[in-house]
Amino acid sequence: MHPDPPEPTAPPAPTVPSAPAVPSAPAGPAARSPAARVAVVVIGYNDRARVGDAVRSALAQGTAVAEVIAVDDCSTDGSGELLDRLAAGEPRLRVVHREVNSGGCGSPRNTGIDAVTAPYVMFLDSDDVLPPGAVDTLLAAATGAHAEVASGLCVRRELPSGSERPWQAPLYTAHAVLARPSERPRLVDDTLCVNKLYRTGFLREHRIRFPEGRFLYEDFVFTARVLAAGPRIALVPDPVYVWHVRRSAERLSLSLDRARIDNWKARLRACALAHDILLDAGQQELARAARAKFLDHEVRMYVRELGLRDAHYQRAWWTHTREYLTRYDPADWAPAPGAPGRLLARVVLASPEPRDLPRLRELAARPARLLPPYARADDGEPVWSADLPEVSLAPLLTCPAGLLPLAVDAELRPRARAALLRLRLHELYGRVAAAGPAELDVYWQAREDDRTAARTTTTLTPSGTAGWSAEVPVGLAGLGAGTWDLRLTLRWSDGTCRDLTAHALAGAGRLRRHAVPSARYGVLLVQPYATHSGALALRVATGVRGALAVARGRLRRLLH
């Protein structure tokens, strides 16, 4: 899979059941069911361990699947031979062997499109699966609405933990039919091609293809070409695709391998081409939405990781991003001027060299956090800093309180009986006091399965002239083993709420590992730490075995 979401903040996705066993195949090709109308194109390269599961999940969709076309991109690990053996016992499965490896995903998908004989087509990557009922759901939506495209919810499944989160969930809250894409410009946010069913004739009539060869983020361009053609679109809230995310794999997927500047350059190229495709087709509103999506998604995601890169990467990223942003016109900047992605981009444009990376990282977080200093220009206008006054923060004065990039500092002090969590909410140009911060709901969320623990509510007390503070005890034994993210919900005086995360205070030994005696486990190994975006999180290991497992995991991470 290719597009990568930001730090997960959406609610957990509905649990997707495992694929059932493949139903018995028809007696032969002539026995195709009258309802068989969908082709599933499965692409793979050197993925022998997983491609069989992908193919079986497509075949298990039932009689709606007329054919599964597996395109092997000149694998050398036996993937092609495995697919041939599967095809020998399944008439609906056809294998296409490419003679030369393409280096990407676009060419094998195009090969699959050329081989399709069914009236509808879907795409599936070799390391992912279709959940049960996906094809039936999309086919019913497409035929019922007479739509050229049907699109459903993609679920990101982290492996090996199995935790699941939806991709672009706001687009898929309810069934909808759009006469044209411009009715919902945020469709450009979902650049995936795999959670959609396309009418084959529509793709061929409009000559919609993927970029050929080694073209990263090829689905950005394909999706833009689809939207540019103005299809009737049906949306469904059901899970129709399971995207497997393997962050610890020896060979990262193309989109997860973001440590090289070539990855960012490829992303810029794909975003620029997608925008131009929409603009050239007269889809100005969609093109502008694509520009907004770049700021809110791409820029924020990569800024969160800039601190992990060396100085050479940082300078190159900054230079390429500044050049790209010079293409924006005033109308591109007009919507939501106080949005975090726009403020980040303004700082990049205003400075020829990388600067303020720790502060930018926090603003790129989800939810965004704008850390001090809160500077003002000579005329009193809020600005980024005293030495960068050309970046105005005035939009924050009128931004709804529920969207403010509020900053909360957090420090956890482990103790034998209960740890102490200290929190401080910063004022932001008078907006926080005006809204009236009343209470904080504080809880910890398990990274592995989203369960919550140690939930409590505390009152915020004014602290000095520019903030509010609170102290909360945390029963570490009640958390148990695992990785825990601190979550906060701020309650305003009018009863409205704002979900927050907290900036992890560092320095003076605040984030060092502690061994804490425990009546329940004997010993707890507790490690407060800052995530890539600077938020406070906690690793807890229970007992002696747990402590040893932490040491082994740390060694593996260092070696990796």
Buried (B, 14 or more C-beta within 10 A) or exposed (E): BBBBBBBBEBEBBBEBEEBEEBEEEBEEEEEBEEEBBBBBBBBBBBBBEBBBBBBBBBBBBBBBBBBBBBBBBBBEBEBBBBBBEBBEEBBBBBBBBBEEBBBBBBBBBBBBBEBBEBBBBBBBBBBBBBBBBBBBBBBBBBBEBEBBBBBBBBBBBBEEBEBBBBBBBEBBEEEBBBEBBBEBBBBBBBBBBBBBBBBBEBBEEBEBBBBEEBBBBBBBBBBBBBBBBBBBBBBBBBBBBBBBBBEEEEEEBBBBEBEEBEBBBBBBBBBBBBBBBBBEBEBEBBBBBBBBBBBBBBBBBBBBBBBEBEEEBBBBBBBBBBEBBEEBEEEBBEEBBBBBBBBBBBBBBBBEEBBBBEBBBBBBBBBBBBBBEBBBBEEEBBBBBEEBBEBBBBBBEEBEBEBBBBBBBBBBBBBEEBBEBBBBBBBBBEBBBEBEBBBBBBBBBBBBEBEEBBEEEBEBEEBEEBBBBBEBEBEBBEBBBBBBBBBBBBBBEEEEEBEBBBBBBBEEEBBEBBEBEBEEBEBBBBBBBBBBBBBBBBBBBBBEEBBEBBEEEEEEEEEE
